[in-house]
Amino acid sequence: MDKQTIELLALRAGLARALADFPDDVEAAAKQAVSVLEKIKQPTDPAAEPWPPMRAGDGL
Amino acid sequence: MRDGSLSELHWLGVAEAAHAIAHDKLSPVELLEALLARIDALDPKLNAFIRLDREPALEAARAAESEARAGRLRGPLHGVPVGIKDIIDVAGLPTTCHSKILEDRRAKADAHCVQKLRAAGAIVLGKLATHEFAIGGPSFDLPWPPARNPWNTDHHPGGSSSGSGAGVAAGLFPMALGSDTGGSVRNPASCCGIVGLKPTYGLVSRRGVFPLSFTLDHIGPMTRTVADNALMLEAIAGHDPLDPGSAAASRGHYAAALERPVRDLRVGFVRHFHEVDMPAEPEVTAGLEHVMRTLQMEGAEVRDVQLPSLGEFGAVNRVILQSEAWAIHGTWLRERPGDYGRLARRRLMSGAFYSAGDYVQAQRRRLQMIAEVEEALRSHDVLLCASSMDPACRIDEPADIERTYPRQARTPFNVTGHPALAMMAGLSSAGLPLSVQFVGRYFDEAALFQVARAWEQASGVDGKHPPIA
């Protein structure tokens, strides 16, 4: 993710103050998010369900 | 002390102390005073406490003493002190989450788990250090210093329940509450050489605990022995209609499992976690092999099993955790970013960079991962795997903290919700604890206590205490 995109996304998320005061932290946070997403195998089955909300009962 | 057989009160376990109090061999006041003296001597080096609630604890101990003398025991923990991680509410005390953000936030009521501990007779000793909001890491830019490891105070005690781990291991109190969203009970248990359990999701109520991630948060007991852990879980488990994630019922009777032999128990060894996915330090690997062989000698049947990779489990945990945490912290991060420590600020802000689709994809993958762990547990009673891939690193080396922090195998079971227990596997050549993790079927914490107790008995790890004085 390039610097311009990071700034755009940060501003969209309302992080203008953090961007001004802690630009390195904003950049590190964005880069960490990108790196984490790359490690997940995206389910290919269109019918694959998300995990349902945790609730009481057997089998979660 | 009315009985000369009780010595070194600070090393008394929960069950031993409760038994001595119930049989008029020990006064709760005497026990508490011994612990307070140890806290006064050692906590300046350990920083386990954010707030020691000395006078109210003494008052509670005096009441417990009167009740015990009158033969009125509140429950199985009567008169036994407990430390509470400072993200968990204790009525009248601040719940700071170790953060400037909540420095002045005072709890109006006890968290459900604290209510249950008090109902069982426990005495709340105070609030314990954590990583900021249970995510930050050991930080020196917060209103309170980070807790330190009693095995070597230059080292990290693990986190985020760091004060809980350090204090239990150092004999400041025999039990503590921690929380675990990505391993935060089991990490300090591993670094400090104690027993830490992340129960099945929903077994212990989260009401009154400051959330980090709604679908990953668990509350768990931290003790020096497996039997004490079972006793503490017995006290805090149970349905809470006011926690939407609370399970309908617990199976209970955990202590009954403790002396069950492990002969013919089917143990799945998840070797690829520490051999392939994140190669562990050789001493950690040797410790795990030793645990495996010991269980085999006790009659357990051990076979290798395959689960999804640790890297992917960790990534799914991060996306879900940071997305849910962003929903909680977004407003403060926008308005008061400077009031967070650097580590928490960086970790929490990542949540701003995931899309709704990223979150749902992680939750879809989560369901597949749950199915894969369930499949492994259909043919095995428990799983055995690494907890930490390294002994605790130095606390003042940010690069080492950054490198070793993710090298762990705990997040998989926050993702899946299965119960998981971490405990000591031995000591490294540098005298720091090594660790092992056992994982069970949903609501079968009894099987974890069974196998953990077998290892504890065979190895004697419960008799090892840090040399701090």
Interface residues (C-beta under 8 A of the other chain):
Chain A: M1 I6 L9 A10 A13 G14 L15 A16 R17 A18 D21 F22 D25 V26 A28 A29 A30 Q32 A33 V34 V36 L37 E38 K39 I40 K41 Q42 P43 A48 E49 P50 W51 P52 P53 M54 R55 A56 G57 D58 G59 L60
Chain B: T200 Y201 G202 T215 H239 P244 G245 S246 A247 A248 G311 E312 G314 A315 V316 R318 V319 Q322 G330 L333 R334 E335 P337 G338 R342 R345 R346 R347 L348 M349 S350 G351 A352 F353 Y354 D358 V360 Q361 A362 Q363 R364 R365 R366 L367 Q368 I370 G417 Y442
